[in-house]
Amino acid sequence: MSSFKAVYKRKRPALVWAEKSLSKHEKVSKLLLEYDMILNYMRFHLLRKHKDVQLKVGDWVFLKIQPFKQQSLRRHARTKLSVKFFAPFQIFNRVRAVAYRLELPLDAAIYPVFHVSQLKNAIITSPPPQVSLFKIDADMQ
């Protein structure tokens, strides 16, 4: 007598765990369908929040830099509350599809090419006065 029959007072059910074996062609087609489903899922979630940003040469943009990570910017006492976007700068030229070169002040100690995700379009009517945000004091280094 088996342990199953001793406990449940009946024979053990015949379980077939093996699936019907698929041919290689069926396995590949099944994998391709799953791949297409995953790709469509990712495409849907990308396009749901994606916005295509097109900037032109001469536009004014705010520059998003985290000053507590940049050693070349002025340091603040409370970095969590520091400014995230800096004064509007003009776009000098387009380097690649998503990279732009900005006209930074001469005393800026950072590379002037930025990804479009670091720029925010500024709607201004007249050019702003140049304020040097990039000065480093000798005692702050």
C-alpha positions in Angstrom: 0.0 0.0 0.0 1.3 3.4 -1.0 1.4 6.3 1.5 -1.1 8.3 -0.7 -3.6 5.4 -0.5 -3.0 5.1 3.3 -3.8 8.7 3.8 -6.6 9.4 1.3 -8.1 5.9 1.0 -7.9 5.9 -2.8 -5.4 5.5 -5.6 -3.1 8.3 -6.6 -4.3 10.2 -9.7 -2.3 9.8 -12.8 -0.6 13.1 -13.4 1.1 13.9 -16.7 3.6 16.6 -16.2 5.2 16.5 -19.6 3.8 18.9 -22.1 3.2 18.0 -25.6 6.6 18.5 -27.2 6.8 21.3 -29.7 8.8 21.3 -32.8 11.7 23.7 -33.2 9.6 25.8 -35.6 6.7 26.1 -33.1 9.1 27.0 -30.3 10.7 29.8 -32.4 7.3 31.1 -33.5 6.1 31.1 -29.8 9.2 33.0 -28.7 8.8 35.5 -31.5 5.2 36.2 -30.5 6.3 36.7 -26.9 9.0 39.0 -28.1 6.5 41.1 -30.1 4.2 41.3 -27.1 7.0 42.6 -24.9 8.2 45.0 -27.5 4.7 46.4 -27.9 4.4 46.8 -24.1 7.6 48.7 -23.9 6.7 50.9 -26.9 3.3 51.7 -25.3 4.8 52.8 -22.0 7.6 54.8 -23.8 5.2 56.8 -25.9 2.7 57.4 -23.1 5.1 59.9 -21.4 7.5 60.7 -24.1 7.6 64.2 -25.6 9.7 65.1 -28.5 11.7 68.2 -27.8 12.9 70.2 -30.8 15.0 73.3 -30.1 16.4 75.8 -32.6 19.6 77.7 -32.8 19.1 81.0 -31.0 16.5 79.7 -28.6 16.8 80.5 -24.9 16.9 77.6 -22.5 17.3 77.0 -18.8 20.2 74.7 -17.9 19.5 72.0 -15.4 22.6 71.2 -13.3 22.8 69.7 -9.9 25.3 72.1 -8.1 26.1 69.6 -5.3 27.5 67.2 -7.9 29.3 69.8 -10.1 32.6 70.9 -8.6 32.8 73.9 -10.9 29.7 75.6 -9.7 29.2 77.8 -6.6 28.4 75.7 -3.6 25.4 76.3 -1.4 24.9 75.7 2.3 21.7 73.7 1.8 22.2 71.7 -1.4 18.7 70.1 -1.3 17.1 73.5 -1.5 19.5 74.9 -4.1 18.4 76.1 -7.5 18.0 73.3 -10.1 17.7 75.5 -13.3 20.2 78.2 -14.0 19.8 81.5 -15.9 18.7 81.3 -19.5 21.4 80.6 -22.0 21.3 80.8 -25.8 21.7 77.8 -28.0 24.8 78.2 -30.1 24.5 75.2 -32.4 23.1 71.7 -32.6 25.8 69.0 -32.1 23.7 65.9 -32.6 20.0 65.0 -32.7 19.7 65.4 -28.9 22.8 67.4 -28.0 23.2 71.2 -28.1 26.1 73.6 -27.5 25.2 76.6 -25.3 26.8 80.1 -25.2 28.1 80.0 -21.6 29.9 82.8 -19.9 33.7 83.0 -20.4 34.4 82.1 -16.8 32.3 78.9 -17.0 34.4 75.9 -16.1 32.1 73.3 -17.6 31.8 71.7 -21.0 29.2 73.6 -23.1 27.4 70.6 -24.8 24.3 69.3 -23.0 21.7 66.7 -23.7 18.2 67.9 -24.4 17.0 66.4 -21.1 19.1 68.9 -19.3 17.5 71.9 -21.0 14.2 73.5 -20.5 12.7 76.0 -23.0 12.7 79.5 -21.7 10.1 81.9 -23.0 11.7 85.4 -22.7 11.1 88.6 -24.7 14.4 90.3 -24.2 17.9 88.9 -23.5 18.6 88.7 -19.8 21.7 90.4 -18.2 24.7 88.0 -18.0 25.0 86.8 -14.4 28.1 84.8 -13.5 26.8 81.7 -11.7 30.0 79.7 -12.3 32.5 81.6 -10.1 34.5 79.5 -7.7 36.1 81.1 -4.7 39.5 80.0 -3.6 38.3 79.1 -0.1 35.4 76.9 -1.5 37.7 74.5 -3.3 
